[in-house]
Amino acid sequence: MPRSVEVQFQYGFLCDQDGVKILDTTDISKPKLITAVALDDAKNIYVARTYAYVSAGHQGLVILDVKTPTKPVIDQIYNANGKINDLHDVQLGITNVSAFAYLADGHNGFHVVQLTNANRPDNNGFSPRPLPELIATYELPHHGHALSISKGIDRDRAVDESGNQIAVFGRVGARPLSKLEQNIYLRNGLPWRVSNDPFDSDIFILEKGAIIPAVRHP
Protein backbone atom coordinates (compact mmCIF):
# COMPACT_ATOMS: atom_id res chain seq x y z
CA MET A 1 0.00 0.00 0.00
CA PRO A 2 1.71 3.24 -1.15
CA ARG A 3 2.08 5.88 1.56
CA SER A 4 3.75 8.71 -0.35
CA VAL A 5 5.50 9.47 -3.61
CA GLU A 6 7.77 12.18 -4.95
CA VAL A 7 8.89 12.61 -8.55
CA GLN A 8 12.18 14.18 -9.60
CA PHE A 9 12.54 14.52 -13.37
CA GLN A 10 12.11 11.00 -14.78
CA TYR A 11 12.09 9.03 -11.52
CA GLY A 12 9.42 8.46 -8.88
CA PHE A 13 10.35 7.65 -5.27
CA LEU A 14 7.56 5.76 -3.50
CA CYS A 15 7.27 4.73 0.15
CA ASP A 16 5.24 1.68 1.14
CA GLN A 17 5.30 -1.13 3.69
CA ASP A 18 8.37 -2.67 2.01
CA GLY A 19 10.50 0.47 2.04
CA VAL A 20 11.36 2.80 -0.83
CA LYS A 21 10.67 1.81 -4.42
CA ILE A 22 12.07 3.74 -7.37
CA LEU A 23 10.03 3.98 -10.56
CA ASP A 24 10.87 5.06 -14.08
CA THR A 25 8.27 7.78 -14.78
CA THR A 26 9.55 8.87 -18.19
CA ASP A 27 6.04 8.00 -19.38
CA ILE A 28 4.06 9.15 -16.36
CA SER A 29 1.03 7.14 -17.50
CA LYS A 30 3.07 3.91 -17.40
CA PRO A 31 5.50 3.96 -14.45
CA LYS A 32 7.93 1.05 -14.28
CA LEU A 33 9.49 -0.37 -11.13
CA ILE A 34 13.30 -0.17 -11.30
CA THR A 35 14.60 -1.11 -7.88
CA ALA A 36 13.85 -0.91 -4.15
CA VAL A 37 15.49 -0.22 -0.79
CA ALA A 38 14.14 -2.31 2.08
CA LEU A 39 13.14 -0.29 5.16
CA ASP A 40 10.95 -1.32 8.07
CA ASP A 41 8.68 1.72 8.28
CA ALA A 42 9.16 4.22 5.43
CA LYS A 43 6.43 6.83 5.78
CA ASN A 44 7.44 9.79 3.63
CA ILE A 45 10.31 10.94 1.42
CA TYR A 46 11.86 14.22 0.31
CA VAL A 47 14.22 14.16 -2.67
CA ALA A 48 16.82 16.94 -2.83
CA ARG A 49 19.29 16.76 -5.68
CA THR A 50 21.38 13.60 -5.18
CA TYR A 51 19.99 12.62 -1.76
CA ALA A 52 16.60 11.38 -0.59
CA TYR A 53 15.48 11.83 3.01
CA VAL A 54 13.12 9.19 4.38
CA SER A 55 11.05 9.51 7.53
CA ALA A 56 11.42 5.94 8.70
CA GLY A 57 9.48 5.70 11.96
CA HIS A 58 11.50 4.05 14.72
CA GLN A 59 14.66 4.05 12.57
CA GLY A 60 14.74 7.82 12.42
CA LEU A 61 15.94 9.75 9.36
CA VAL A 62 17.29 7.51 6.60
CA ILE A 63 19.38 9.33 4.00
CA LEU A 64 19.68 7.63 0.61
CA ASP A 65 22.29 8.44 -2.00
CA VAL A 66 20.29 8.58 -5.25
CA LYS A 67 22.90 10.15 -7.49
CA THR A 68 22.36 7.08 -9.63
CA PRO A 69 18.62 6.46 -9.12
CA THR A 70 18.85 2.96 -10.56
CA LYS A 71 21.36 2.04 -7.83
CA PRO A 72 20.31 3.76 -4.59
CA VAL A 73 22.30 3.12 -1.42
CA ILE A 74 21.76 4.00 2.23
CA ASP A 75 24.26 6.76 2.93
CA GLN A 76 23.46 7.04 6.63
CA ILE A 77 20.79 6.60 9.29
CA TYR A 78 20.43 9.42 11.79
CA ASN A 79 18.45 9.27 15.02
CA ALA A 80 20.32 11.79 17.23
CA ASN A 81 21.39 9.09 19.67
CA GLY A 82 17.90 7.66 19.92
CA LYS A 83 16.03 10.98 20.26
CA ILE A 84 14.39 10.60 16.83
CA ASN A 85 12.43 7.35 17.00
CA ASP A 86 8.87 8.02 15.78
CA LEU A 87 9.49 9.91 12.55
CA HIS A 88 6.39 10.48 10.41
CA ASP A 89 7.37 13.29 8.04
CA VAL A 90 10.35 15.26 6.75
CA GLN A 91 10.62 18.49 4.77
CA LEU A 92 13.74 20.38 3.70
CA GLY A 93 14.52 24.07 3.48
CA ILE A 94 17.57 26.23 2.86
CA THR A 95 18.41 29.32 4.88
CA ASN A 96 21.34 31.35 3.57
CA VAL A 97 23.86 28.64 2.63
CA SER A 98 22.74 25.89 5.02
CA ALA A 99 20.19 23.11 4.46
CA PHE A 100 17.85 22.05 7.25
CA ALA A 101 15.51 19.10 7.71
CA TYR A 102 12.26 19.73 9.58
CA LEU A 103 10.97 16.59 11.23
CA ALA A 104 7.57 15.55 12.57
CA ASP A 105 8.66 12.96 15.13
CA GLY A 106 5.36 11.70 16.53
CA HIS A 107 5.26 11.72 20.33
CA ASN A 108 8.67 13.44 20.42
CA GLY A 109 7.31 16.56 18.71
CA PHE A 110 9.08 18.75 16.17
CA HIS A 111 12.81 18.70 15.41
CA VAL A 112 15.15 20.85 13.34
CA VAL A 113 18.20 19.06 11.97
CA GLN A 114 20.98 21.00 10.26
CA LEU A 115 22.26 19.09 7.23
CA THR A 116 24.95 21.36 5.78
CA ASN A 117 27.01 24.16 7.23
CA ALA A 118 28.63 27.10 5.47
CA ASN A 119 31.67 26.73 7.72
CA ARG A 120 32.46 23.30 6.32
CA PRO A 121 35.25 23.30 3.71
CA ASP A 122 33.30 20.75 1.63
CA ASN A 123 30.03 22.71 1.65
CA ASN A 124 30.45 24.08 -1.86
CA GLY A 125 29.20 22.36 -4.99
CA PHE A 126 25.89 21.12 -6.32
CA SER A 127 25.15 18.53 -3.66
CA PRO A 128 27.43 18.42 -0.59
CA ARG A 129 27.10 15.33 1.58
CA PRO A 130 24.77 16.02 4.52
CA LEU A 131 26.18 15.75 8.05
CA PRO A 132 23.00 15.89 10.17
CA GLU A 133 23.01 17.55 13.58
CA LEU A 134 19.96 18.02 15.82
CA ILE A 135 19.86 21.71 16.76
CA ALA A 136 16.32 22.25 18.10
CA THR A 137 13.32 20.38 19.48
CA TYR A 138 9.79 21.52 20.31
CA GLU A 139 7.48 19.25 22.28
CA LEU A 140 3.82 19.71 21.39
CA PRO A 141 1.58 20.81 24.27
CA HIS A 142 -0.98 18.46 25.85
CA HIS A 143 1.08 15.41 24.82
CA GLY A 144 0.34 16.05 21.15
CA HIS A 145 1.93 14.04 18.34
CA ALA A 146 3.65 15.64 15.35
CA LEU A 147 2.49 13.68 12.30
CA SER A 148 3.11 15.93 9.29
CA ILE A 149 4.77 19.16 8.17
CA SER A 150 3.65 21.48 5.37
CA LYS A 151 6.02 21.74 2.42
CA GLY A 152 7.50 25.18 1.84
CA ILE A 153 6.98 27.09 -1.39
CA ASP A 154 9.36 25.92 -4.10
CA ARG A 155 11.43 28.67 -5.62
CA ASP A 156 10.87 28.02 -9.31
CA ARG A 157 7.17 28.06 -10.20
CA ALA A 158 3.66 26.96 -9.29
CA VAL A 159 0.92 25.37 -11.37
CA ASP A 160 -2.70 24.54 -10.75
CA GLU A 161 -4.31 21.11 -10.82
CA SER A 162 -4.34 21.12 -14.63
CA GLY A 163 -0.70 22.06 -15.05
CA ASN A 164 -1.36 25.70 -15.91
CA GLN A 165 1.13 28.19 -14.57
CA ILE A 166 -0.16 30.45 -11.81
CA ALA A 167 3.03 31.96 -10.41
CA VAL A 168 6.79 32.28 -10.96
CA PHE A 169 8.91 32.58 -7.86
CA GLY A 170 12.45 33.06 -9.05
CA ARG A 171 13.04 32.48 -12.75
CA VAL A 172 11.57 34.78 -15.36
CA GLY A 173 9.59 32.84 -17.96
CA ALA A 174 9.53 29.57 -16.01
CA ARG A 175 6.50 27.38 -16.75
CA PRO A 176 5.59 23.73 -17.34
CA LEU A 177 6.89 22.10 -20.52
CA SER A 178 4.37 21.58 -23.29
CA LYS A 179 3.97 18.17 -24.93
CA LEU A 180 6.06 19.34 -27.88
CA GLU A 181 8.77 20.79 -25.63
CA GLN A 182 9.21 17.44 -23.92
CA ASN A 183 11.14 16.48 -27.05
CA ILE A 184 13.94 18.59 -25.61
CA TYR A 185 14.83 15.64 -23.41
CA LEU A 186 13.07 12.73 -25.14
CA ARG A 187 13.90 10.90 -28.37
CA ASN A 188 11.32 8.29 -29.43
CA GLY A 189 9.97 8.30 -25.89
CA LEU A 190 13.36 7.67 -24.26
CA PRO A 191 15.53 10.16 -22.35
CA TRP A 192 18.06 11.79 -24.63
CA ARG A 193 21.63 12.00 -23.34
CA VAL A 194 23.74 14.95 -24.38
CA SER A 195 27.01 14.46 -26.20
CA ASN A 196 30.36 16.05 -25.45
CA ASP A 197 30.80 16.55 -29.20
CA PRO A 198 29.69 20.13 -30.10
CA PHE A 199 29.25 19.02 -33.73
CA ASP A 200 27.03 16.04 -32.89
CA SER A 201 24.57 15.68 -35.78
CA ASP A 202 21.89 14.45 -33.38
CA ILE A 203 21.62 17.77 -31.53
CA PHE A 204 18.31 19.51 -32.11
CA ILE A 205 16.71 22.72 -30.91
CA LEU A 206 13.15 23.99 -30.55
CA GLU A 207 12.47 26.93 -32.88
CA LYS A 208 9.07 28.49 -33.61
CA GLY A 209 7.23 25.45 -32.33
CA ALA A 210 9.24 22.93 -34.36
CA ILE A 211 12.14 20.60 -33.61
CA ILE A 212 14.97 21.31 -36.07
CA PRO A 213 18.69 20.46 -36.28
CA ALA A 214 20.84 22.93 -34.36
CA VAL A 215 22.84 25.41 -36.45
CA ARG A 216 26.51 24.78 -35.84
CA HIS A 217 29.58 26.59 -37.02
CA PRO A 218 32.92 24.80 -37.37
C-alpha positions in Angstrom: 0.0 0.0 0.0 1.7 3.2 -1.1 2.1 5.9 1.6 3.7 8.7 -0.3 5.5 9.5 -3.6 7.8 12.2 -4.9 8.9 12.6 -8.5 12.2 14.2 -9.6 12.5 14.5 -13.4 12.1 11.0 -14.8 12.1 9.0 -11.5 9.4 8.5 -8.9 10.3 7.6 -5.3 7.6 5.8 -3.5 7.3 4.7 0.1 5.2 1.7 1.1 5.3 -1.1 3.7 8.4 -2.7 2.0 10.5 0.5 2.0 11.4 2.8 -0.8 10.7 1.8 -4.4 12.1 3.7 -7.4 10.0 4.0 -10.6 10.9 5.1 -14.1 8.3 7.8 -14.8 9.5 8.9 -18.2 6.0 8.0 -19.4 4.1 9.2 -16.4 1.0 7.1 -17.5 3.1 3.9 -17.4 5.5 4.0 -14.5 7.9 1.1 -14.3 9.5 -0.4 -11.1 13.3 -0.2 -11.3 14.6 -1.1 -7.9 13.9 -0.9 -4.1 15.5 -0.2 -0.8 14.1 -2.3 2.1 13.1 -0.3 5.2 10.9 -1.3 8.1 8.7 1.7 8.3 9.2 4.2 5.4 6.4 6.8 5.8 7.4 9.8 3.6 10.3 10.9 1.4 11.9 14.2 0.3 14.2 14.2 -2.7 16.8 16.9 -2.8 19.3 16.8 -5.7 21.4 13.6 -5.2 20.0 12.6 -1.8 16.6 11.4 -0.6 15.5 11.8 3.0 13.1 9.2 4.4 11.0 9.5 7.5 11.4 5.9 8.7 9.5 5.7 12.0 11.5 4.1 14.7 14.7 4.0 12.6 14.7 7.8 12.4 15.9 9.7 9.4 17.3 7.5 6.6 19.4 9.3 4.0 19.7 7.6 0.6 22.3 8.4 -2.0 20.3 8.6 -5.2 22.9 10.2 -7.5 22.4 7.1 -9.6 18.6 6.5 -9.1 18.8 3.0 -10.6 21.4 2.0 -7.8 20.3 3.8 -4.6 22.3 3.1 -1.4 21.8 4.0 2.2 24.3 6.8 2.9 23.5 7.0 6.6 20.8 6.6 9.3 20.4 9.4 11.8 18.4 9.3 15.0 20.3 11.8 17.2 21.4 9.1 19.7 17.9 7.7 19.9 16.0 11.0 20.3 14.4 10.6 16.8 12.4 7.4 17.0 8.9 8.0 15.8 9.5 9.9 12.5 6.4 10.5 10.4 7.4 13.3 8.0 10.4 15.3 6.8 10.6 18.5 4.8 13.7 20.4 3.7 14.5 24.1 3.5 17.6 26.2 2.9 18.4 29.3 4.9 21.3 31.3 3.6 23.9 28.6 2.6 22.7 25.9 5.0 20.2 23.1 4.5 17.9 22.1 7.3 15.5 19.1 7.7 12.3 19.7 9.6 11.0 16.6 11.2 7.6 15.6 12.6 8.7 13.0 15.1 5.4 11.7 16.5 5.3 11.7 20.3 8.7 13.4 20.4 7.3 16.6 18.7 9.1 18.7 16.2 12.8 18.7 15.4 15.1 20.8 13.3 18.2 19.1 12.0 21.0 21.0 10.3 22.3 19.1 7.2 24.9 21.4 5.8 27.0 24.2 7.2 28.6 27.1 5.5 31.7 26.7 7.7 32.5 23.3 6.3 35.2 23.3 3.7 33.3 20.8 1.6 30.0 22.7 1.7 30.4 24.1 -1.9 29.2 22.4 -5.0 25.9 21.1 -6.3 25.1 18.5 -3.7 27.4 18.4 -0.6 27.1 15.3 1.6 24.8 16.0 4.5 26.2 15.8 8.1 23.0 15.9 10.2 23.0 17.6 13.6 20.0 18.0 15.8 19.9 21.7 16.8 16.3 22.3 18.1 13.3 20.4 19.5 9.8 21.5 20.3 7.5 19.2 22.3 3.8 19.7 21.4 1.6 20.8 24.3 -1.0 18.5 25.8 1.1 15.4 24.8 0.3 16.0 21.2 1.9 14.0 18.3 3.6 15.6 15.3 2.5 13.7 12.3 3.1 15.9 9.3 4.8 19.2 8.2 3.7 21.5 5.4 6.0 21.7 2.4 7.5 25.2 1.8 7.0 27.1 -1.4 9.4 25.9 -4.1 11.4 28.7 -5.6 10.9 28.0 -9.3 7.2 28.1 -10.2 3.7 27.0 -9.3 0.9 25.4 -11.4 -2.7 24.5 -10.7 -4.3 21.1 -10.8 -4.3 21.1 -14.6 -0.7 22.1 -15.0 -1.4 25.7 -15.9 1.1 28.2 -14.6 -0.2 30.5 -11.8 3.0 32.0 -10.4 6.8 32.3 -11.0 8.9 32.6 -7.9 12.4 33.1 -9.0 13.0 32.5 -12.8 11.6 34.8 -15.4 9.6 32.8 -18.0 9.5 29.6 -16.0 6.5 27.4 -16.7 5.6 23.7 -17.3 6.9 22.1 -20.5 4.4 21.6 -23.3 4.0 18.2 -24.9 6.1 19.3 -27.9 8.8 20.8 -25.6 9.2 17.4 -23.9 11.1 16.5 -27.0 13.9 18.6 -25.6 14.8 15.6 -23.4 13.1 12.7 -25.1 13.9 10.9 -28.4 11.3 8.3 -29.4 10.0 8.3 -25.9 13.4 7.7 -24.3 15.5 10.2 -22.3 18.1 11.8 -24.6 21.6 12.0 -23.3 23.7 14.9 -24.4 27.0 14.5 -26.2 30.4 16.1 -25.5 30.8 16.6 -29.2 29.7 20.1 -30.1 29.3 19.0 -33.7 27.0 16.0 -32.9 24.6 15.7 -35.8 21.9 14.4 -33.4 21.6 17.8 -31.5 18.3 19.5 -32.1 16.7 22.7 -30.9 13.2 24.0 -30.6 12.5 26.9 -32.9 9.1 28.5 -33.6 7.2 25.5 -32.3 9.2 22.9 -34.4 12.1 20.6 -33.6 15.0 21.3 -36.1 18.7 20.5 -36.3 20.8 22.9 -34.4 22.8 25.4 -36.4 26.5 24.8 -35.8 29.6 26.6 -37.0 32.9 24.8 -37.4 
